[in-house]
Amino acid sequence: MAGAEPEQVAVPLDAVDRNIIAELTRDGRMSVTQVAENVHISRAHAYTRIARLTGEGVLTKFTAVVDPIKAGLKSSAYVTLKVRQHSWRELRELLQAIPEVHHIALVGGDFDVILLVRAVDNVDLRRVIFDQLQSMPGVLDTQTFLVFEDVDTR
């Protein structure tokens, strides 16, 4: 089928791979030496495993987890979108270009897409939702759920 997404294939992972992933998820800045010590393998083995996990796309990036309130993003909402059939690919690119959109998921159910939107205040949040999201081609309807408190479980 022309224009189809590349098929995602699960990479076989063993207990060592899963332990390395758990360590790096807990602290992405952890040194290879510290990962090796925590997983009880040699540094060279840890380095090889991390390189393989990165090369195979299991580990996609190393990033910091930011406290949104301390970073000045005081208003957050989950925004659901109902979209016109076959508009997802174009819409995804437009959504990725909005800095306030922190997470995008194509889902099944009563709506098609769910977004995590973080803004400096409610005025900015309103601007993103009303001026940007609702005016996008292919967006038929939105619903907004304000976030009162975040709990990061990672």
C-alpha positions in Angstrom: 0.0 0.0 0.0 1.5 3.3 -1.0 2.3 5.7 1.8 1.9 3.1 4.5 3.8 3.4 7.7 6.8 1.1 8.1 5.9 -2.0 10.1 7.1 -1.9 13.7 8.7 -5.2 14.8 9.4 -6.1 18.4 13.1 -6.6 19.2 13.8 -9.7 21.3 15.0 -8.6 24.7 16.5 -10.7 27.5 16.7 -10.0 31.2 20.0 -8.0 30.8 18.5 -5.8 28.1 15.4 -5.1 30.3 17.6 -4.3 33.3 19.7 -1.9 31.2 16.5 -0.2 30.0 15.2 0.1 33.5 18.5 1.7 34.7 18.5 4.2 31.8 14.8 5.0 32.2 15.5 5.8 35.9 18.5 8.0 35.0 19.3 8.7 31.4 22.5 10.4 32.4 23.9 7.3 34.1 27.4 6.4 32.9 28.0 3.1 31.1 30.2 2.1 34.0 27.4 2.7 36.5 24.9 0.8 34.3 27.3 -2.1 34.1 27.8 -2.1 37.9 24.0 -2.0 38.6 23.3 -4.7 36.1 26.3 -6.8 37.1 28.0 -7.0 33.7 31.2 -5.7 32.4 31.5 -2.2 31.1 32.3 -3.5 27.6 29.3 -5.7 27.6 27.1 -2.8 28.8 28.5 -0.5 26.1 27.8 -3.2 23.4 24.3 -3.8 24.7 23.4 -0.1 24.9 24.8 0.4 21.3 22.7 -2.5 20.1 19.5 -1.3 21.8 20.1 2.2 20.4 20.9 0.8 16.9 17.8 -1.3 16.9 15.6 1.6 17.9 14.6 0.2 21.3 16.3 3.2 23.0 15.3 6.1 20.9 16.7 9.1 22.8 18.1 10.1 26.2 16.2 13.0 27.7 15.5 14.9 31.0 12.2 14.7 32.8 11.1 18.3 33.5 8.8 19.5 36.3 6.3 21.6 34.2 5.4 23.9 37.1 9.0 24.7 38.0 9.7 25.2 34.2 6.9 27.9 34.1 4.3 25.7 32.4 1.5 26.2 34.9 -1.5 25.1 32.8 -1.8 21.6 31.3 -4.6 19.8 29.6 -5.3 16.6 27.7 -7.1 17.6 24.5 -8.9 15.0 22.5 -9.5 15.5 18.8 -12.0 13.9 16.4 -10.5 14.1 13.0 -11.6 13.7 9.4 -10.8 10.2 8.1 -7.5 9.9 6.3 -6.2 13.2 7.7 -3.9 11.7 10.4 -0.5 11.9 8.6 -0.8 15.6 7.7 -2.3 16.4 11.0 0.5 14.7 12.9 3.1 16.9 11.2 1.1 20.0 12.1 0.7 19.0 15.7 4.4 18.2 16.1 5.2 21.8 15.1 3.3 23.2 18.1 5.8 23.6 21.0 3.0 23.4 23.6 2.0 19.9 22.4 4.1 17.6 24.5 2.6 14.2 23.6 0.5 13.0 20.7 -1.3 9.6 20.5 -3.5 8.2 17.8 -6.1 6.2 19.7 -9.3 4.2 19.2 -12.6 5.0 20.9 -14.9 8.0 21.1 -12.1 10.3 19.7 -9.1 9.8 17.4 -6.2 11.7 18.9 -5.2 12.7 22.4 -2.7 15.4 23.2 -0.9 16.6 26.3 -0.7 20.4 26.0 1.4 22.4 28.4 1.2 26.2 28.5 2.5 29.1 30.6 -1.0 30.0 31.8 -4.7 29.6 30.9 -4.6 32.4 28.4 -1.8 30.7 26.5 -3.6 27.3 26.8 -6.8 28.9 25.4 -4.8 30.3 22.5 -3.3 26.9 21.6 -6.7 25.1 21.8 -8.9 27.7 20.1 -6.5 29.4 17.7 -4.3 26.5 16.7 -5.9 23.1 17.3 -9.5 23.9 16.5 -8.6 25.7 13.3 -6.5 22.9 11.9 -7.7 21.3 8.7 -9.1 17.9 9.4 -10.0 18.6 13.1 -13.8 18.1 13.5 -14.1 18.5 17.3 -12.1 18.9 20.4 -12.6 18.3 24.1 -10.4 19.6 26.8 -9.6 18.0 30.2 -7.7 20.3 32.5 -4.9 18.7 34.6 -5.0 19.7 38.2 -2.0 17.6 39.4 0.7 15.6 37.6 2.2 12.4 39.0 5.1 11.0 36.9 5.4 7.2 37.6 8.7 6.7 35.8 
